Structure formats: C-alpha cells, structure tokens
C-alpha cells in the first residue's frame, strides 16, 4: 500500500496556465520526490490595459511518501 501526500502550490507565468503548472511541478520537484500527479485547482490571470499580463495557477501536487 502506498501512502500519498498532497501539497498546495501557487505559481505564475507570463506565457500560459500550462507553463505556470509546469513551473509549479518543476519547483516542487527540487524538494519533493516521487511526484505522482498534479491537479489544477484554480486558474486566474492579471490584466493590464486590456491585455492578459500574467497567468496564475493554484495546484495540488500528489507525491508518494516512502
């Protein structure tokens, strides 16, 4: 039986929500091993002068505890 743990991570990107999600996983993997999945809980964006300037995600990252 595997024991899994979930952490919540916030990340942002100037490109896309997908890029922000990838950044969240990449940064979390520096200190968390055995990442199994990522769940995008929320998406938002900053707007300046009618243009989207930043994409933000709130993700839940699941990893196995050894």
Biopython code that builds the backbone (N, CA, C, O; Angstrom):
import numpy as np
from Bio.PDB.StructureBuilder import StructureBuilder

atoms = [
    (1, "UNK", "N", (0.842, -1.172, 0.000)),
    (1, "UNK", "CA", (0.000, 0.000, 0.000)),
    (1, "UNK", "C", (0.891, 1.241, 0.000)),
    (1, "UNK", "O", (1.814, 1.349, 0.808)),
    (2, "UNK", "N", (0.617, 2.159, -0.894)),
    (2, "UNK", "CA", (1.373, 3.405, -0.972)),
    (2, "UNK", "C", (0.697, 4.470, -0.122)),
    (2, "UNK", "O", (-0.530, 4.532, -0.043)),
    (3, "UNK", "N", (1.504, 5.302, 0.507)),
    (3, "UNK", "CA", (0.996, 6.440, 1.253)),
    (3, "UNK", "C", (1.290, 7.683, 0.433)),
    (3, "UNK", "O", (2.436, 7.944, 0.067)),
    (4, "UNK", "N", (0.245, 8.443, 0.149)),
    (4, "UNK", "CA", (0.381, 9.627, -0.679)),
    (4, "UNK", "C", (0.091, 10.871, 0.152)),
    (4, "UNK", "O", (-0.721, 10.841, 1.077)),
    (5, "UNK", "N", (0.764, 11.958, -0.191)),
    (5, "UNK", "CA", (0.568, 13.230, 0.475)),
    (5, "UNK", "C", (0.285, 14.281, -0.591)),
    (5, "UNK", "O", (0.750, 14.162, -1.725)),
    (6, "UNK", "N", (-0.480, 15.313, -0.226)),
    (6, "UNK", "CA", (-0.834, 16.374, -1.158)),
    (6, "UNK", "C", (-0.373, 17.707, -0.583)),
    (6, "UNK", "O", (-0.599, 18.007, 0.589)),
    (7, "UNK", "N", (0.282, 18.507, -1.437)),
    (7, "UNK", "CA", (0.645, 19.868, -1.059)),
    (7, "UNK", "C", (0.011, 20.838, -2.042)),
    (7, "UNK", "O", (-0.266, 20.483, -3.188)),
    (8, "UNK", "N", (-0.211, 22.045, -1.596)),
    (8, "UNK", "CA", (-0.796, 23.076, -2.447)),
    (8, "UNK", "C", (0.302, 24.062, -2.830)),
    (8, "UNK", "O", (1.061, 24.524, -1.978)),
    (9, "UNK", "N", (0.378, 24.381, -4.127)),
    (9, "UNK", "CA", (1.429, 25.248, -4.639)),
    (9, "UNK", "C", (0.803, 26.311, -5.544)),
    (9, "UNK", "O", (-0.099, 26.020, -6.329)),
    (10, "UNK", "N", (1.290, 27.536, -5.422)),
    (10, "UNK", "CA", (0.872, 28.629, -6.295)),
    (10, "UNK", "C", (2.015, 28.949, -7.247)),
    (10, "UNK", "O", (3.178, 28.961, -6.841)),
    (11, "UNK", "N", (1.693, 29.207, -8.508)),
    (11, "UNK", "CA", (2.734, 29.537, -9.492)),
    (11, "UNK", "C", (2.168, 30.505, -10.523)),
    (11, "UNK", "O", (0.954, 30.639, -10.676)),
    (12, "UNK", "N", (3.084, 31.182, -11.231)),
    (12, "UNK", "CA", (2.653, 32.129, -12.257)),
    (12, "UNK", "C", (3.561, 32.041, -13.481)),
    (12, "UNK", "O", (4.673, 31.517, -13.422)),
    (13, "UNK", "N", (3.053, 32.567, -14.583)),
    (13, "UNK", "CA", (3.809, 32.580, -15.837)),
    (13, "UNK", "C", (3.302, 33.721, -16.706)),
    (13, "UNK", "O", (2.130, 34.091, -16.639)),
    (14, "UNK", "N", (4.174, 34.265, -17.505)),
    (14, "UNK", "CA", (3.760, 35.285, -18.470)),
    (14, "UNK", "C", (3.261, 34.644, -19.767)),
    (14, "UNK", "O", (2.680, 35.328, -20.609)),
    (15, "UNK", "N", (3.484, 33.325, -19.936)),
    (15, "UNK", "CA", (3.115, 32.621, -21.178)),
    (15, "UNK", "C", (1.703, 32.040, -21.148)),
    (15, "UNK", "O", (0.860, 32.385, -21.975)),
    (16, "UNK", "N", (1.451, 31.120, -20.145)),
    (16, "UNK", "CA", (0.182, 30.386, -20.151)),
    (16, "UNK", "C", (-0.047, 29.698, -18.811)),
    (16, "UNK", "O", (0.848, 29.626, -17.969)),
    (17, "UNK", "N", (-1.268, 29.193, -18.631)),
    (17, "UNK", "CA", (-1.566, 28.408, -17.434)),
    (17, "UNK", "C", (-0.783, 27.104, -17.455)),
    (17, "UNK", "O", (-0.336, 26.626, -16.412)),
    (18, "UNK", "N", (-0.618, 26.534, -18.632)),
    (18, "UNK", "CA", (0.156, 25.297, -18.757)),
    (18, "UNK", "C", (1.603, 25.518, -18.309)),
    (18, "UNK", "O", (2.170, 24.689, -17.597)),
    (19, "UNK", "N", (2.186, 26.617, -18.721)),
    (19, "UNK", "CA", (3.559, 26.927, -18.326)),
    (19, "UNK", "C", (3.646, 27.161, -16.814)),
    (19, "UNK", "O", (4.609, 26.734, -16.177)),
    (20, "UNK", "N", (2.664, 27.826, -16.248)),
    (20, "UNK", "CA", (2.641, 28.047, -14.797)),
    (20, "UNK", "C", (2.558, 26.710, -14.053)),
    (20, "UNK", "O", (3.199, 26.533, -13.017)),
    (21, "UNK", "N", (1.774, 25.776, -14.579)),
    (21, "UNK", "CA", (1.651, 24.449, -13.966)),
    (21, "UNK", "C", (2.980, 23.706, -14.036)),
    (21, "UNK", "O", (3.404, 23.089, -13.059)),
    (22, "UNK", "N", (3.631, 23.767, -15.184)),
    (22, "UNK", "CA", (4.936, 23.117, -15.325)),
    (22, "UNK", "C", (5.963, 23.716, -14.374)),
    (22, "UNK", "O", (6.781, 22.994, -13.805)),
    (23, "UNK", "N", (5.922, 25.030, -14.202)),
    (23, "UNK", "CA", (6.839, 25.689, -13.270)),
    (23, "UNK", "C", (6.584, 25.241, -11.826)),
    (23, "UNK", "O", (7.525, 25.049, -11.057)),
    (24, "UNK", "N", (5.318, 25.079, -11.469)),
    (24, "UNK", "CA", (4.972, 24.628, -10.116)),
    (24, "UNK", "C", (5.549, 23.240, -9.847)),
    (24, "UNK", "O", (6.127, 23.000, -8.787)),
    (25, "UNK", "N", (5.393, 22.332, -10.799)),
    (25, "UNK", "CA", (5.900, 20.969, -10.638)),
    (25, "UNK", "C", (7.420, 20.963, -10.610)),
    (25, "UNK", "O", (8.024, 20.267, -9.793)),
    (26, "UNK", "N", (8.038, 21.728, -11.489)),
    (26, "UNK", "CA", (9.499, 21.769, -11.546)),
    (26, "UNK", "C", (10.083, 22.295, -10.241)),
    (26, "UNK", "O", (11.052, 21.741, -9.723)),
    (27, "UNK", "N", (9.496, 23.360, -9.713)),
    (27, "UNK", "CA", (9.996, 23.932, -8.464)),
    (27, "UNK", "C", (9.757, 22.980, -7.290)),
    (27, "UNK", "O", (10.638, 22.802, -6.449)),
    (28, "UNK", "N", (8.577, 22.373, -7.230)),
    (28, "UNK", "CA", (8.274, 21.444, -6.134)),
    (28, "UNK", "C", (9.187, 20.230, -6.181)),
    (28, "UNK", "O", (9.557, 19.699, -5.134)),
    (29, "UNK", "N", (9.560, 19.777, -7.381)),
    (29, "UNK", "CA", (10.390, 18.572, -7.508)),
    (29, "UNK", "C", (11.817, 18.783, -6.988)),
    (29, "UNK", "O", (12.564, 17.819, -6.820)),
    (30, "UNK", "N", (12.191, 20.026, -6.736)),
    (30, "UNK", "CA", (13.510, 20.297, -6.157)),
    (30, "UNK", "C", (13.594, 19.838, -4.702)),
    (30, "UNK", "O", (14.674, 19.504, -4.214)),
    (31, "UNK", "N", (12.456, 19.823, -4.014)),
    (31, "UNK", "CA", (12.472, 19.408, -2.612)),
    (31, "UNK", "C", (11.544, 18.228, -2.317)),
    (31, "UNK", "O", (11.632, 17.624, -1.248)),
    (32, "UNK", "N", (10.661, 17.900, -3.252)),
    (32, "UNK", "CA", (9.713, 16.797, -3.059)),
    (32, "UNK", "C", (10.003, 15.730, -4.105)),
    (32, "UNK", "O", (10.060, 16.026, -5.299)),
    (33, "UNK", "N", (10.185, 14.507, -3.667)),
    (33, "UNK", "CA", (10.460, 13.399, -4.590)),
    (33, "UNK", "C", (9.196, 12.553, -4.779)),
    (33, "UNK", "O", (8.238, 12.660, -4.013)),
    (34, "UNK", "N", (9.217, 11.732, -5.792)),
    (34, "UNK", "CA", (8.135, 10.778, -6.081)),
    (34, "UNK", "C", (6.797, 11.450, -6.387)),
    (34, "UNK", "O", (5.747, 10.973, -5.956)),
    (35, "UNK", "N", (6.835, 12.565, -7.138)),
    (35, "UNK", "CA", (5.589, 13.233, -7.522)),
    (35, "UNK", "C", (4.821, 12.325, -8.471)),
    (35, "UNK", "O", (5.368, 11.813, -9.447)),
    (36, "UNK", "N", (3.548, 12.137, -8.166)),
    (36, "UNK", "CA", (2.693, 11.248, -8.964)),
    (36, "UNK", "C", (1.735, 12.001, -9.886)),
    (36, "UNK", "O", (1.474, 11.561, -11.005)),
    (37, "UNK", "N", (1.205, 13.148, -9.411)),
    (37, "UNK", "CA", (0.231, 13.864, -10.232)),
    (37, "UNK", "C", (0.117, 15.316, -9.788)),
    (37, "UNK", "O", (0.560, 15.706, -8.708)),
    (38, "UNK", "N", (-0.498, 16.099, -10.671)),
    (38, "UNK", "CA", (-0.784, 17.498, -10.351)),
    (38, "UNK", "C", (-2.233, 17.773, -10.753)),
    (38, "UNK", "O", (-2.674, 17.372, -11.830)),
    (39, "UNK", "N", (-2.962, 18.456, -9.883)),
    (39, "UNK", "CA", (-4.354, 18.803, -10.115)),
    (39, "UNK", "C", (-4.467, 20.322, -10.097)),
    (39, "UNK", "O", (-4.138, 20.957, -9.094)),
    (40, "UNK", "N", (-4.923, 20.901, -11.186)),
    (40, "UNK", "CA", (-5.095, 22.353, -11.243)),
    (40, "UNK", "C", (-6.425, 22.688, -10.573)),
    (40, "UNK", "O", (-7.501, 22.377, -11.083)),
    (41, "UNK", "N", (-6.312, 23.328, -9.421)),
    (41, "UNK", "CA", (-7.498, 23.654, -8.635)),
    (41, "UNK", "C", (-8.131, 24.969, -9.088)),
    (41, "UNK", "O", (-9.351, 25.063, -9.215)),
    (42, "UNK", "N", (-7.299, 25.981, -9.330)),
    (42, "UNK", "CA", (-7.805, 27.285, -9.749)),
    (42, "UNK", "C", (-6.885, 27.899, -10.801)),
    (42, "UNK", "O", (-5.680, 27.651, -10.821)),
    (43, "UNK", "N", (-7.483, 28.701, -11.668)),
    (43, "UNK", "CA", (-6.723, 29.473, -12.647)),
    (43, "UNK", "C", (-7.203, 30.916, -12.558)),
    (43, "UNK", "O", (-8.392, 31.182, -12.381)),
    (44, "UNK", "N", (-6.257, 31.841, -12.684)),
    (44, "UNK", "CA", (-6.616, 33.254, -12.744)),
    (44, "UNK", "C", (-5.580, 33.968, -13.598)),
    (44, "UNK", "O", (-4.558, 33.390, -13.965)),
    (45, "UNK", "N", (-5.852, 35.221, -13.908)),
    (45, "UNK", "CA", (-4.924, 35.995, -14.728)),
    (45, "UNK", "C", (-4.957, 37.455, -14.301)),
    (45, "UNK", "O", (-5.979, 37.964, -13.840)),
    (46, "UNK", "N", (-3.818, 38.115, -14.466)),
    (46, "UNK", "CA", (-3.729, 39.552, -14.242)),
    (46, "UNK", "C", (-3.916, 40.248, -15.580)),
    (46, "UNK", "O", (-3.432, 39.775, -16.608)),
    (47, "UNK", "N", (-4.621, 41.376, -15.560)),
    (47, "UNK", "CA", (-4.884, 42.123, -16.781)),
    (47, "UNK", "C", (-4.413, 43.559, -16.593)),
    (47, "UNK", "O", (-4.707, 44.196, -15.581)),
    (48, "UNK", "N", (-3.676, 44.060, -17.585)),
    (48, "UNK", "CA", (-3.224, 45.449, -17.590)),
    (48, "UNK", "C", (-3.558, 46.060, -18.942)),
    (48, "UNK", "O", (-3.183, 45.517, -19.981)),
    (49, "UNK", "N", (-4.258, 47.180, -18.933)),
    (49, "UNK", "CA", (-4.635, 47.882, -20.169)),
    (49, "UNK", "C", (-5.333, 46.963, -21.165)),
    (49, "UNK", "O", (-5.069, 47.036, -22.365)),
    (50, "UNK", "N", (-6.215, 46.106, -20.682)),
    (50, "UNK", "CA", (-6.991, 45.228, -21.554)),
    (50, "UNK", "C", (-6.247, 44.023, -22.075)),
    (50, "UNK", "O", (-6.769, 43.306, -22.929)),
    (51, "UNK", "N", (-5.036, 43.773, -21.586)),
    (51, "UNK", "CA", (-4.235, 42.628, -22.029)),
    (51, "UNK", "C", (-3.884, 41.734, -20.844)),
    (51, "UNK", "O", (-3.574, 42.224, -19.758)),
    (52, "UNK", "N", (-3.936, 40.434, -21.057)),
    (52, "UNK", "CA", (-3.509, 39.493, -20.014)),
    (52, "UNK", "C", (-1.991, 39.588, -19.894)),
    (52, "UNK", "O", (-1.270, 39.440, -20.882)),
    (53, "UNK", "N", (-1.514, 39.836, -18.677)),
    (53, "UNK", "CA", (-0.075, 40.010, -18.466)),
    (53, "UNK", "C", (0.546, 38.882, -17.653)),
    (53, "UNK", "O", (1.763, 38.697, -17.669)),
    (54, "UNK", "N", (-0.292, 38.124, -16.941)),
    (54, "UNK", "CA", (0.250, 37.040, -16.115)),
    (54, "UNK", "C", (-0.828, 35.989, -15.882)),
    (54, "UNK", "O", (-1.979, 36.313, -15.590)),
    (55, "UNK", "N", (-0.434, 34.726, -16.018)),
    (55, "UNK", "CA", (-1.319, 33.596, -15.761)),
    (55, "UNK", "C", (-0.938, 32.998, -14.409)),
    (55, "UNK", "O", (0.245, 32.826, -14.114)),
    (56, "UNK", "N", (-1.936, 32.683, -13.591)),
    (56, "UNK", "CA", (-1.674, 32.133, -12.258)),
    (56, "UNK", "C", (-2.450, 30.838, -12.067)),
    (56, "UNK", "O", (-3.582, 30.697, -12.529)),
    (57, "UNK", "N", (-1.814, 29.895, -11.376)),
    (57, "UNK", "CA", (-2.480, 28.638, -11.046)),
    (57, "UNK", "C", (-2.288, 28.317, -9.575)),
    (57, "UNK", "O", (-1.272, 28.652, -8.965)),
    (58, "UNK", "N", (-3.284, 27.663, -9.033)),
    (58, "UNK", "CA", (-3.229, 27.089, -7.696)),
    (58, "UNK", "C", (-3.368, 25.590, -7.935)),
    (58, "UNK", "O", (-4.424, 25.122, -8.362)),
    (59, "UNK", "N", (-2.301, 24.835, -7.660)),
    (59, "UNK", "CA", (-2.310, 23.404, -7.970)),
    (59, "UNK", "C", (-2.133, 22.565, -6.712)),
    (59, "UNK", "O", (-1.586, 23.027, -5.710)),
    (60, "UNK", "N", (-2.601, 21.339, -6.782)),
    (60, "UNK", "CA", (-2.367, 20.359, -5.733)),
    (60, "UNK", "C", (-1.443, 19.295, -6.332)),
    (60, "UNK", "O", (-1.754, 18.694, -7.360)),
    (61, "UNK", "N", (-0.315, 19.076, -5.678)),
    (61, "UNK", "CA", (0.663, 18.110, -6.145)),
    (61, "UNK", "C", (0.646, 16.917, -5.205)),
    (61, "UNK", "O", (0.779, 17.061, -3.989)),
    (62, "UNK", "N", (0.479, 15.726, -5.793)),
    (62, "UNK", "CA", (0.425, 14.493, -5.025)),
    (62, "UNK", "C", (1.733, 13.747, -5.195)),
    (62, "UNK", "O", (2.236, 13.593, -6.307)),
    (63, "UNK", "N", (2.290, 13.274, -4.052)),
    (63, "UNK", "CA", (3.534, 12.517, -4.102)),
    (63, "UNK", "C", (3.497, 11.368, -3.111)),
    (63, "UNK", "O", (2.771, 11.396, -2.117)),
    (64, "UNK", "N", (4.302, 10.356, -3.412)),
    (64, "UNK", "CA", (4.353, 9.168, -2.564)),
    (64, "UNK", "C", (5.361, 9.372, -1.439)),
    (64, "UNK", "O", (6.481, 9.831, -1.664)),
    (65, "UNK", "N", (4.948, 9.027, -0.236)),
    (65, "UNK", "CA", (5.833, 9.078, 0.924)),
    (65, "UNK", "C", (6.460, 7.707, 1.094)),
    (65, "UNK", "O", (5.750, 6.711, 1.234)),
    (66, "UNK", "N", (7.773, 7.648, 1.081)),
    (66, "UNK", "CA", (8.482, 6.365, 1.214)),
    (66, "UNK", "C", (8.787, 6.063, 2.668)),
    (66, "UNK", "O", (9.378, 5.027, 2.973)),
]
sb = StructureBuilder()
sb.init_structure("model")
sb.init_model(0)
sb.init_chain("A")
sb.init_seg("    ")
for serial, (resi, resn, name, xyz) in enumerate(atoms, 1):
    if name == "N":
        sb.init_residue(resn, " ", resi, " ")
    sb.init_atom(name, np.array(xyz, "f"), 0.0, 1.0, " ", f" {name:<3s}", serial, name[0])
structure = sb.get_structure()
